Amino acid sequence: MIAYNQFAQNDAGLKPLVLTELVQHTSEVNLNTMLLPMLAALSQKESWLVMLEPPKSLTKQVLADAGVDLKKVWILRRDKRHGLDKLAQRALQAGTCHTLICWHNDPADDALVSQLKRTQICSETECLLVRKKI
């Protein structure tokens, strides 16, 4: 469980994580095409944009060509030691990102959605979950 509030000094100022979910229900729509302008705009903010497990098709070149400022983006990928929950927790703990975008397509990742819905944070970080249901 992502329990960000366990890292806070006290419970004062904690609030629910702002969570939005984008679900692709058809293969006729290319989510990358829809997301690229938003990613470019989000990368212009002062703090970090964190992209957790983005699709391999979102290469650094594709992002740069779309106007994404790669100097303001953290791209995190899971490995044997760090699952999506640990990576999301660390991004939220840092308190230095304005937006966490997490791609999850594995049914096992559904637990992350439940965890994020219960997460309390003391920053202004927002979270966008992107998944395909096709």
C-alpha positions in Angstrom: 0.0 0.0 0.0 1.2 3.5 -0.8 1.0 5.1 2.6 2.6 8.5 1.8 1.2 9.9 5.1 3.6 7.6 7.0 6.4 9.8 5.8 4.9 13.1 6.8 5.8 14.7 10.1 2.2 14.8 11.2 -1.2 14.5 9.6 -1.8 18.2 9.3 -2.3 19.3 5.7 -2.7 15.9 4.3 -5.3 15.5 1.5 -6.4 12.9 -1.0 -4.3 12.5 -4.1 -6.1 14.0 -7.1 -6.5 11.0 -9.3 -7.8 10.9 -12.9 -8.0 7.7 -15.0 -7.9 7.6 -18.8 -9.0 4.3 -20.2 -8.7 3.3 -23.9 -11.5 1.1 -25.0 -10.7 0.8 -28.7 -7.6 0.3 -30.7 -8.9 2.9 -33.2 -7.7 5.7 -31.0 -3.9 6.3 -30.5 -3.5 7.5 -26.9 0.0 8.7 -27.6 -1.3 11.2 -30.2 -3.8 12.5 -27.6 -1.3 12.6 -24.7 1.7 14.2 -26.4 0.3 17.8 -26.4 -0.6 17.4 -22.7 2.8 16.0 -21.9 4.4 19.0 -23.7 2.4 21.4 -21.7 3.0 19.6 -18.4 6.7 19.6 -19.0 6.7 23.4 -19.0 5.7 23.7 -15.4 8.3 24.6 -12.7 8.5 21.2 -11.0 8.9 17.7 -12.4 6.6 15.6 -14.5 7.1 11.9 -13.6 6.2 9.3 -16.2 5.9 5.9 -14.6 6.2 2.9 -17.0 5.3 4.8 -20.2 4.9 2.7 -23.4 8.1 2.0 -25.3 6.6 3.9 -28.2 7.0 7.2 -26.2 10.8 7.4 -26.9 12.8 10.4 -25.9 12.9 11.5 -29.5 9.1 11.2 -29.9 8.7 13.3 -26.7 11.2 15.9 -27.8 9.6 16.2 -31.3 6.3 16.8 -29.6 7.7 19.7 -27.6 8.3 17.9 -24.3 11.1 19.5 -22.2 13.0 16.4 -21.3 15.0 18.3 -18.7 11.8 18.5 -16.6 10.7 14.9 -17.0 11.6 11.8 -14.9 10.9 8.5 -16.8 10.7 5.6 -14.3 10.5 1.9 -15.2 9.9 -1.0 -12.9 12.5 -3.6 -12.3 12.9 -6.7 -10.0 13.5 -4.5 -7.0 11.0 -1.6 -7.7 7.4 -2.3 -8.7 5.0 0.4 -9.8 3.8 0.9 -6.2 7.4 1.5 -4.9 8.2 3.9 -7.8 4.9 5.8 -7.3 5.6 6.0 -3.6 9.0 7.4 -4.1 7.8 10.0 -6.7 5.1 11.1 -4.2 7.5 11.1 -1.3 9.9 13.4 -3.1 7.2 16.1 -3.2 8.9 17.7 -6.1 6.6 16.6 -9.0 3.4 18.4 -10.0 2.1 15.4 -12.0 2.6 11.6 -11.8 1.5 9.8 -14.9 1.3 6.0 -14.6 0.6 3.6 -17.4 -0.8 0.3 -16.2 -2.0 -2.5 -18.4 -1.4 -5.6 -16.3 -4.3 -6.7 -14.2 -1.9 -7.1 -11.3 -1.4 -3.3 -11.4 -5.1 -2.8 -10.5 -4.0 -3.0 -6.8 -2.0 0.2 -7.5 -5.1 2.0 -8.5 -6.8 1.1 -5.2 -3.7 2.2 -3.3 -3.5 5.5 -5.0 -7.2 6.2 -4.4 -6.4 5.9 -0.6 -3.2 7.9 -0.7 -3.0 11.0 1.4 -0.4 13.6 0.4 0.8 17.0 1.6 1.8 18.3 -1.9 -0.1 19.5 -4.9 0.8 16.5 -7.0 -1.9 15.2 -9.3 -2.0 11.7 -10.7 -3.1 10.4 -14.1 -3.5 6.7 -14.7 -3.5 5.5 -18.3 -4.6 2.0 -19.3 -5.9 0.1 -22.3 -9.0 -2.1 -22.0 -9.0 -3.6 -25.4 
